[in-house]
Amino acid sequence: MWFHCRRARSGGMRSGHPLRRGARLGCSALLVILLGIAWPSVGQADPATGLPVGKARGEVVLDGVRLAFHSYKPAIRAGAGVQSGAAGPLIVAFHGSDRQTELVRDFLIPLADREHAIIVAPLLDEERFPRWRYQWAGLLEPLLKDGKTIKVGRKTRHRLRDAQEWTAGIVLALVDHLRKREGRPDMPYYLVGHSAGAQFIGRLSAFTAHDARRIVLANPGSYLAPTRRRTFPYGFGGLPDDLNKDDALRRYLALPITIYVGTEDRRRKGLDKSPGAERQGKSRYERGREIFRLARETAASKGWPFGWRLVEAPGVGHNSQDMYGAPTALEALFGEAAPSGDQEVFR
C-alpha cells in the first residue's frame, strides 16, 4: 500500500473487526494522567489503593512500561465535612499537538465537578508518539532505510502494524487499570479529544473494540471518512479487507460519536492541507459538518444504525478552553437529547 504523508501540525490549546482488546503496550509509551476538579492540595497516589481525592502524582507499570501520572478525583461531601471519592464516570481526555495535559485537566474541571467524574488526561509525548502513532493511532508505520523514510515521489511508504502494536492498547490498558484501582470494574468512561487528540480517538475507535459511552471529537484537523473511496488516514481506502469491509463501516457509523466543532474554527494556520484533508473542507468547522453529513447520508442509504451527533459551540475558535467551557460542552459529552430546529445540529 502507498499512502500520502505530509507533516502538518495540529492545533494546540489555543487551539466489527474484532480486535484483540488486551493489546500490549509498546516500549515507547509514556503517559501522564491528570484527573480533575479544582481542589488546592496535591498528594501522592498510592498504587495499592484507589486514586486519592484531590490532585496527586504517581507512577504505574503496565505491561512492563512505567507510566508517570497526575491525578485529580473530585470529592463528594457527606455529613459533617466527610469526603468520599467520586462515584461518577471516568473521562479520558487527549491533548492536542502541544501536549499540554495539565491544561486539559483544568479546562475540564467544571464538567467533572458537575458530573462527579474522574478526568484522565494522558500524555503521549511527541518523541515516542509522533504523528503516525498518535493522530493516526499507530496503524501504519513509515518504512525506513538508513534512517530515512522510503518515498516514491512525494509519497511515503508504510507498513500495516499488527493490531497488538496499535496505540489503542495503551488506552484500553489504562482504562482497565483505573477501573480495577477504583474497585469499579464496570465504571463507565468517555473518550474526549481536542485537535490532534480528537484525530487519535476517532481513528482508534474505528478499528478497536471498546465500551466507551461516548467519543467526543472536538475540532480535529481531519477525520476518518466512512468510505473506501478515500485512502487512510482520511478514509478506509487502501486498508486490508478485514478493516474496510461493510461490517467495519457499519460498526463505525453506529458508534456513539459526537463531532463537536467551534463555529469560528476557520483559520488555516496549522491545518492539515494535504489533498486527503482538503477534500473534507477548508477549515476545521467545514470539515466537521461535511464528515457528519457524509456519515449520516451513508448510514441512511445503507439502512444502517447511526449513532453520531453534531454539536456546535457558537462563537468559539480553535481553543480547547473555550470548547470545554462552552454551554454546549455538557451536551457534547453527556447529552442525548435530539437537537432542535433542523434536527441535525445541537447549538
TORMARGU-163907 format. One record per residue (C-alpha): residue in one letter; x, y negated, z negated; chain; residue number from 1. Coordinates in steps of 0.001 Angstrom, whole numbers, plus 500000, padded with zeros to 6 digits. Example, Ala and Ser with C-alpha at 12.3 -4.5 7.8 and 13.67 -1.06 7.14 Angstrom:
# residues 2
{pt "a", {512300, 504500, 492200}, "A", 1}
{pt "s", {513670, 501060, 492860}, "A", 2}
***
This chain:
# residues 347
{pt "m", {500000, 500000, 500000}, "A", 1}
{pt "w", {501111, 496431, 500658}, "A", 2}
{pt "f", {499892, 493504, 498637}, "A", 3}
{pt "h", {500411, 489779, 498978}, "A", 4}
{pt "c", {502215, 488455, 495912}, "A", 5}
{pt "r", {502841, 484761, 495284}, "A", 6}
{pt "r", {503796, 483484, 491876}, "A", 7}
{pt "a", {501266, 480988, 490554}, "A", 8}
{pt "r", {500768, 479578, 487100}, "A", 9}
{pt "s", {497518, 479989, 485315}, "A", 10}
{pt "g", {496326, 477008, 483324}, "A", 11}
{pt "g", {497222, 476622, 479696}, "A", 12}
{pt "m", {495416, 475398, 476611}, "A", 13}
{pt "r", {494558, 472200, 478147}, "A", 14}
{pt "s", {493615, 474003, 480129}, "A", 15}
{pt "g", {483438, 505010, 486490}, "A", 16}
{pt "h", {486562, 506033, 486946}, "A", 17}
{pt "p", {487024, 507868, 483651}, "A", 18}
{pt "l", {490457, 506812, 482483}, "A", 19}
{pt "r", {492338, 508094, 479512}, "A", 20}
{pt "r", {491275, 505853, 476679}, "A", 21}
{pt "g", {494176, 506563, 474363}, "A", 22}
{pt "a", {496786, 505184, 476746}, "A", 23}
{pt "r", {500268, 504990, 475294}, "A", 24}
{pt "l", {501977, 501654, 474819}, "A", 25}
{pt "g", {504931, 500720, 476990}, "A", 26}
{pt "c", {508139, 499855, 475169}, "A", 27}
{pt "s", {507829, 496314, 476491}, "A", 28}
{pt "a", {504906, 495373, 474289}, "A", 29}
{pt "l", {504875, 492532, 471810}, "A", 30}
{pt "l", {501651, 491331, 470227}, "A", 31}
{pt "v", {500889, 488645, 467722}, "A", 32}
{pt "i", {497399, 488991, 466264}, "A", 33}
{pt "l", {495542, 485999, 464925}, "A", 34}
{pt "l", {492244, 486080, 463084}, "A", 35}
{pt "g", {490216, 483177, 462156}, "A", 36}
{pt "i", {488146, 480695, 460301}, "A", 37}
{pt "a", {489571, 477671, 458553}, "A", 38}
{pt "w", {490975, 478654, 455162}, "A", 39}
{pt "p", {494122, 476971, 453887}, "A", 40}
{pt "s", {496025, 479863, 452319}, "A", 41}
{pt "v", {498470, 482119, 454158}, "A", 42}
{pt "g", {499158, 485646, 452914}, "A", 43}
{pt "q", {500890, 488828, 453938}, "A", 44}
{pt "a", {498845, 491621, 455457}, "A", 45}
{pt "d", {499164, 494934, 453638}, "A", 46}
{pt "p", {499235, 497733, 456249}, "A", 47}
{pt "a", {497773, 500181, 453725}, "A", 48}
{pt "t", {494593, 498149, 453299}, "A", 49}
{pt "g", {492206, 496078, 455342}, "A", 50}
{pt "l", {493209, 492681, 456620}, "A", 51}
{pt "p", {493291, 490135, 453805}, "A", 52}
{pt "v", {490780, 487352, 453516}, "A", 53}
{pt "g", {492237, 484147, 454916}, "A", 54}
{pt "k", {495340, 483708, 457013}, "A", 55}
{pt "a", {498091, 486322, 456902}, "A", 56}
{pt "r", {501181, 487550, 458700}, "A", 57}
{pt "g", {502354, 491113, 459091}, "A", 58}
{pt "e", {503534, 493900, 461363}, "A", 59}
{pt "v", {502152, 497183, 462586}, "A", 60}
{pt "v", {503747, 500006, 464549}, "A", 61}
{pt "l", {501579, 501541, 467258}, "A", 62}
{pt "d", {502957, 504482, 469207}, "A", 63}
{pt "g", {506486, 503528, 468279}, "A", 64}
{pt "v", {506090, 499850, 469140}, "A", 65}
{pt "r", {506448, 497337, 466302}, "A", 66}
{pt "l", {503901, 494557, 466593}, "A", 67}
{pt "a", {504058, 491314, 464669}, "A", 68}
{pt "f", {500757, 489594, 463973}, "A", 69}
{pt "h", {498962, 486713, 462367}, "A", 70}
{pt "s", {495508, 487392, 460996}, "A", 71}
{pt "y", {492558, 485487, 459677}, "A", 72}
{pt "k", {489465, 487032, 458157}, "A", 73}
{pt "p", {486513, 484858, 457139}, "A", 74}
{pt "a", {485284, 485182, 453577}, "A", 75}
{pt "i", {481700, 485669, 452582}, "A", 76}
{pt "r", {480995, 484119, 449195}, "A", 77}
{pt "a", {478782, 486180, 446948}, "A", 78}
{pt "g", {477662, 485437, 443399}, "A", 79}
{pt "a", {479840, 483131, 441301}, "A", 80}
{pt "g", {482545, 482441, 443846}, "A", 81}
{pt "v", {483312, 486082, 444605}, "A", 82}
{pt "q", {484822, 486611, 448038}, "A", 83}
{pt "s", {484314, 489628, 450243}, "A", 84}
{pt "g", {485671, 490263, 453711}, "A", 85}
{pt "a", {483912, 489574, 456987}, "A", 86}
{pt "a", {481174, 492016, 457898}, "A", 87}
{pt "g", {480619, 490719, 461412}, "A", 88}
{pt "p", {482144, 491765, 464731}, "A", 89}
{pt "l", {485724, 491685, 465956}, "A", 90}
{pt "i", {486610, 489141, 468632}, "A", 91}
{pt "v", {489767, 489900, 470599}, "A", 92}
{pt "a", {490825, 486686, 472345}, "A", 93}
{pt "f", {493517, 486384, 475012}, "A", 94}
{pt "h", {495648, 483328, 475686}, "A", 95}
{pt "g", {496436, 481510, 478905}, "A", 96}
{pt "s", {499855, 481363, 480538}, "A", 97}
{pt "d", {501132, 479022, 477811}, "A", 98}
{pt "r", {500946, 481854, 475238}, "A", 99}
{pt "q", {499611, 479537, 472502}, "A", 100}
{pt "t", {497942, 482195, 470375}, "A", 101}
{pt "e", {497712, 480135, 467212}, "A", 102}
{pt "l", {495642, 477547, 469032}, "A", 103}
{pt "v", {493401, 480240, 470482}, "A", 104}
{pt "r", {492630, 481315, 466936}, "A", 105}
{pt "d", {491993, 477794, 465726}, "A", 106}
{pt "f", {489713, 476910, 468621}, "A", 107}
{pt "l", {487504, 479940, 467909}, "A", 108}
{pt "i", {487197, 479296, 464169}, "A", 109}
{pt "p", {483704, 477700, 464322}, "A", 110}
{pt "l", {482296, 480675, 466207}, "A", 111}
{pt "a", {483890, 483114, 463773}, "A", 112}
{pt "d", {482515, 481188, 460825}, "A", 113}
{pt "r", {479013, 481258, 462209}, "A", 114}
{pt "e", {479070, 484974, 463051}, "A", 115}
{pt "h", {481250, 486173, 460115}, "A", 116}
{pt "a", {483595, 487573, 462746}, "A", 117}
{pt "i", {487235, 488583, 462668}, "A", 118}
{pt "i", {489207, 486989, 465504}, "A", 119}
{pt "v", {492226, 488682, 467035}, "A", 120}
{pt "a", {494360, 486695, 469476}, "A", 121}
{pt "p", {497220, 488913, 470687}, "A", 122}
{pt "l", {500416, 487511, 472145}, "A", 123}
{pt "l", {501617, 489155, 475343}, "A", 124}
{pt "d", {504905, 487382, 475910}, "A", 125}
{pt "e", {505957, 486370, 479403}, "A", 126}
{pt "e", {509253, 488248, 479337}, "A", 127}
{pt "r", {507631, 491602, 478649}, "A", 128}
{pt "f", {504271, 490856, 480232}, "A", 129}
{pt "p", {504845, 488931, 483447}, "A", 130}
{pt "r", {502003, 488184, 485815}, "A", 131}
{pt "w", {501689, 491687, 487246}, "A", 132}
{pt "r", {501469, 493224, 483781}, "A", 133}
{pt "y", {499226, 490546, 482244}, "A", 134}
{pt "q", {496931, 488870, 484781}, "A", 135}
{pt "w", {496921, 492000, 486952}, "A", 136}
{pt "a", {496569, 494317, 483931}, "A", 137}
{pt "g", {499635, 496373, 484833}, "A", 138}
{pt "l", {498031, 498422, 487613}, "A", 139}
{pt "l", {500621, 497519, 490245}, "A", 140}
{pt "e", {504341, 497146, 489663}, "A", 141}
{pt "p", {506602, 495347, 492162}, "A", 142}
{pt "l", {509163, 497643, 493740}, "A", 143}
{pt "l", {512763, 496597, 493200}, "A", 144}
{pt "k", {516026, 497229, 494984}, "A", 145}
{pt "d", {519272, 495968, 493479}, "A", 146}
{pt "g", {517222, 493953, 491007}, "A", 147}
{pt "k", {515209, 492167, 493691}, "A", 148}
{pt "t", {511642, 492718, 494837}, "A", 149}
{pt "i", {511214, 494604, 498104}, "A", 150}
{pt "k", {509379, 492470, 500651}, "A", 151}
{pt "v", {508165, 492784, 504188}, "A", 152}
{pt "g", {507792, 489254, 505473}, "A", 153}
{pt "r", {506220, 487306, 502616}, "A", 154}
{pt "k", {504508, 490336, 501093}, "A", 155}
{pt "t", {505862, 492201, 498083}, "A", 156}
{pt "r", {505619, 495955, 497984}, "A", 157}
{pt "h", {504080, 497522, 494862}, "A", 158}
{pt "r", {503512, 500949, 493402}, "A", 159}
{pt "l", {500377, 502015, 491556}, "A", 160}
{pt "r", {501331, 502859, 487994}, "A", 161}
{pt "d", {499955, 505798, 486064}, "A", 162}
{pt "a", {496846, 504914, 484030}, "A", 163}
{pt "q", {498754, 505604, 480816}, "A", 164}
{pt "e", {501100, 502739, 481691}, "A", 165}
{pt "w", {498413, 500116, 482211}, "A", 166}
{pt "t", {498330, 497210, 479769}, "A", 167}
{pt "a", {494818, 498203, 478737}, "A", 168}
{pt "g", {496312, 500849, 476464}, "A", 169}
{pt "i", {497635, 498137, 474169}, "A", 170}
{pt "v", {494204, 496576, 473773}, "A", 171}
{pt "l", {492479, 499883, 473051}, "A", 172}
{pt "a", {495148, 500948, 470548}, "A", 173}
{pt "l", {494884, 497584, 468806}, "A", 174}
{pt "v", {491104, 497806, 468518}, "A", 175}
{pt "d", {491307, 501370, 467170}, "A", 176}
{pt "h", {493924, 500306, 464615}, "A", 177}
{pt "l", {491876, 497362, 463355}, "A", 178}
{pt "r", {488695, 499418, 463121}, "A", 179}
{pt "k", {490461, 502037, 461018}, "A", 180}
{pt "r", {492214, 499451, 458889}, "A", 181}
{pt "e", {488932, 497738, 458117}, "A", 182}
{pt "g", {487252, 501055, 457375}, "A", 183}
{pt "r", {484705, 500344, 460103}, "A", 184}
{pt "p", {485232, 502864, 462926}, "A", 185}
{pt "d", {482193, 501541, 464789}, "A", 186}
{pt "m", {482907, 497830, 464273}, "A", 187}
{pt "p", {481544, 496068, 467372}, "A", 188}
{pt "y", {484029, 493995, 469322}, "A", 189}
{pt "y", {484064, 491366, 472036}, "A", 190}
{pt "l", {486772, 490516, 474556}, "A", 191}
{pt "v", {487262, 486866, 475467}, "A", 192}
{pt "g", {489983, 485248, 477536}, "A", 193}
{pt "h", {490719, 481817, 478910}, "A", 194}
{pt "s", {492572, 481214, 482189}, "A", 195}
{pt "a", {495256, 483919, 482544}, "A", 196}
{pt "g", {493688, 485813, 479654}, "A", 197}
{pt "a", {490368, 485895, 481484}, "A", 198}
{pt "q", {492067, 487350, 484554}, "A", 199}
{pt "f", {493574, 490048, 482361}, "A", 200}
{pt "i", {490409, 491248, 480671}, "A", 201}
{pt "g", {488401, 491002, 483897}, "A", 202}
{pt "r", {490715, 493394, 485735}, "A", 203}
{pt "l", {491265, 495521, 482647}, "A", 204}
{pt "s", {487539, 496069, 482230}, "A", 205}
{pt "a", {487011, 497061, 485848}, "A", 206}
{pt "f", {489269, 500102, 485603}, "A", 207}
{pt "t", {489381, 501090, 481932}, "A", 208}
{pt "a", {486553, 502613, 479904}, "A", 209}
{pt "h", {485866, 500754, 476664}, "A", 210}
{pt "d", {482910, 499865, 474479}, "A", 211}
{pt "a", {483215, 496088, 474160}, "A", 212}
{pt "r", {479853, 494416, 473538}, "A", 213}
{pt "r", {480714, 491621, 475963}, "A", 214}
{pt "i", {483599, 490467, 478159}, "A", 215}
{pt "v", {483827, 486681, 478454}, "A", 216}
{pt "l", {485855, 485319, 481377}, "A", 217}
{pt "a", {486484, 481627, 480697}, "A", 218}
{pt "n", {487889, 479591, 483602}, "A", 219}
{pt "p", {490129, 482244, 485223}, "A", 220}
{pt "g", {492198, 481180, 488208}, "A", 221}
{pt "s", {490934, 484149, 490214}, "A", 222}
{pt "y", {488625, 487134, 489894}, "A", 223}
{pt "l", {488413, 490753, 490906}, "A", 224}
{pt "a", {485678, 490535, 493537}, "A", 225}
{pt "p", {483292, 493540, 493629}, "A", 226}
{pt "t", {484125, 494519, 497200}, "A", 227}
{pt "r", {486522, 496769, 499094}, "A", 228}
{pt "r", {486873, 494126, 501802}, "A", 229}
{pt "r", {489319, 492144, 499670}, "A", 230}
{pt "t", {492673, 493516, 498585}, "A", 231}
{pt "f", {493639, 493965, 494938}, "A", 232}
{pt "p", {494150, 491930, 492775}, "A", 233}
{pt "y", {491359, 489881, 494387}, "A", 234}
{pt "g", {489136, 492842, 495210}, "A", 235}
{pt "f", {489059, 496639, 495216}, "A", 236}
{pt "g", {490624, 496990, 498668}, "A", 237}
{pt "g", {493837, 498969, 499095}, "A", 238}
{pt "l", {493391, 500965, 495893}, "A", 239}
{pt "p", {493078, 504785, 495818}, "A", 240}
{pt "d", {489630, 506223, 496435}, "A", 241}
{pt "d", {489026, 507106, 492803}, "A", 242}
{pt "l", {489468, 503435, 491881}, "A", 243}
{pt "n", {487415, 501783, 494616}, "A", 244}
{pt "k", {484570, 504134, 495468}, "A", 245}
{pt "d", {480948, 503169, 494850}, "A", 246}
{pt "d", {480925, 504657, 491348}, "A", 247}
{pt "a", {483706, 502256, 490334}, "A", 248}
{pt "l", {481903, 499253, 491815}, "A", 249}
{pt "r", {478616, 500274, 490218}, "A", 250}
{pt "r", {480241, 500571, 486803}, "A", 251}
{pt "y", {481949, 497188, 487188}, "A", 252}
{pt "l", {478720, 495399, 488078}, "A", 253}
{pt "a", {476881, 496968, 485138}, "A", 254}
{pt "l", {479411, 495711, 482584}, "A", 255}
{pt "p", {478290, 493015, 480094}, "A", 256}
{pt "i", {480455, 490327, 481680}, "A", 257}
{pt "t", {479945, 486612, 481118}, "A", 258}
{pt "i", {481507, 484244, 483619}, "A", 259}
{pt "y", {481987, 481100, 481543}, "A", 260}
{pt "v", {483014, 478038, 483537}, "A", 261}
{pt "g", {483552, 474374, 482796}, "A", 262}
{pt "t", {481690, 472236, 485296}, "A", 263}
{pt "e", {484672, 469845, 485575}, "A", 264}
{pt "d", {487331, 472536, 486026}, "A", 265}
{pt "r", {488020, 471404, 489587}, "A", 266}
{pt "r", {491728, 470441, 489518}, "A", 267}
{pt "r", {494024, 472171, 491981}, "A", 268}
{pt "k", {497183, 471783, 489904}, "A", 269}
{pt "g", {498455, 475147, 488661}, "A", 270}
{pt "l", {495753, 477010, 490580}, "A", 271}
{pt "d", {496474, 480243, 492458}, "A", 272}
{pt "k", {496466, 479128, 496115}, "A", 273}
{pt "s", {497182, 482471, 497744}, "A", 274}
{pt "p", {494799, 483478, 500559}, "A", 275}
{pt "g", {493003, 486020, 498392}, "A", 276}
{pt "a", {492325, 483471, 495691}, "A", 277}
{pt "e", {491425, 480639, 498084}, "A", 278}
{pt "r", {488735, 482840, 499616}, "A", 279}
{pt "q", {486954, 482671, 496254}, "A", 280}
{pt "g", {486741, 478876, 496254}, "A", 281}
{pt "k", {488769, 475683, 495983}, "A", 282}
{pt "s", {488535, 475322, 492194}, "A", 283}
{pt "r", {488004, 477496, 489138}, "A", 284}
{pt "y", {484452, 476202, 488890}, "A", 285}
{pt "e", {483686, 477086, 492513}, "A", 286}
{pt "r", {485313, 480498, 492135}, "A", 287}
{pt "g", {483275, 481407, 489091}, "A", 288}
{pt "r", {479988, 480561, 490762}, "A", 289}
{pt "e", {480973, 482265, 494025}, "A", 290}
{pt "i", {482035, 485521, 492389}, "A", 291}
{pt "f", {478868, 485596, 490296}, "A", 292}
{pt "r", {476787, 485083, 493454}, "A", 293}
{pt "l", {478645, 487850, 495286}, "A", 294}
{pt "a", {478318, 490220, 492338}, "A", 295}
{pt "r", {474604, 489593, 491898}, "A", 296}
{pt "e", {473863, 490000, 495599}, "A", 297}
{pt "t", {475938, 493170, 495837}, "A", 298}
{pt "a", {474122, 494783, 492908}, "A", 299}
{pt "a", {470733, 493768, 494299}, "A", 300}
{pt "s", {471496, 495114, 497787}, "A", 301}
{pt "k", {472560, 498473, 496346}, "A", 302}
{pt "g", {469806, 498688, 493769}, "A", 303}
{pt "w", {472411, 498920, 491011}, "A", 304}
{pt "p", {472133, 497659, 487409}, "A", 305}
{pt "f", {473590, 494190, 486950}, "A", 306}
{pt "g", {474963, 493171, 483562}, "A", 307}
{pt "w", {476709, 489882, 484352}, "A", 308}
{pt "r", {475722, 486419, 483156}, "A", 309}
{pt "l", {476814, 482943, 484263}, "A", 310}
{pt "v", {477190, 480290, 481569}, "A", 311}
{pt "e", {478421, 476752, 482183}, "A", 312}
{pt "a", {479991, 474232, 479825}, "A", 313}
{pt "p", {478808, 470834, 481129}, "A", 314}
{pt "g", {481489, 468175, 481414}, "A", 315}
{pt "v", {484349, 470491, 480409}, "A", 316}
{pt "g", {487531, 470962, 482428}, "A", 317}
{pt "h", {490416, 473425, 482102}, "A", 318}
{pt "n", {490638, 473123, 478345}, "A", 319}
{pt "s", {490116, 476129, 476077}, "A", 320}
{pt "q", {489481, 473981, 473005}, "A", 321}
{pt "d", {486589, 472246, 474718}, "A", 322}
{pt "m", {485296, 475516, 476217}, "A", 323}
{pt "y", {485157, 477290, 472857}, "A", 324}
{pt "g", {483808, 474178, 471164}, "A", 325}
{pt "a", {481025, 473531, 473683}, "A", 326}
{pt "p", {477395, 474158, 472645}, "A", 327}
{pt "t", {477196, 476903, 475283}, "A", 328}
{pt "a", {480133, 478877, 473828}, "A", 329}
{pt "l", {477936, 480731, 471351}, "A", 330}
{pt "e", {475629, 481718, 474190}, "A", 331}
{pt "a", {478552, 482811, 476371}, "A", 332}
{pt "l", {479875, 485165, 473726}, "A", 333}
{pt "f", {476857, 486371, 471773}, "A", 334}
{pt "g", {473766, 485249, 473680}, "A", 335}
{pt "e", {471383, 487491, 475545}, "A", 336}
{pt "a", {468634, 485019, 476432}, "A", 337}
{pt "a", {467688, 484552, 480070}, "A", 338}
{pt "p", {468808, 481201, 481488}, "A", 339}
{pt "s", {466155, 478622, 482216}, "A", 340}
{pt "g", {465364, 476858, 485456}, "A", 341}
{pt "d", {466866, 478753, 488393}, "A", 342}
{pt "q", {467223, 481914, 486273}, "A", 343}
{pt "e", {470888, 482139, 487225}, "A", 344}
{pt "v", {472892, 479742, 485088}, "A", 345}
{pt "f", {472748, 479107, 481355}, "A", 346}
{pt "r", {473695, 475498, 480611}, "A", 347}
***
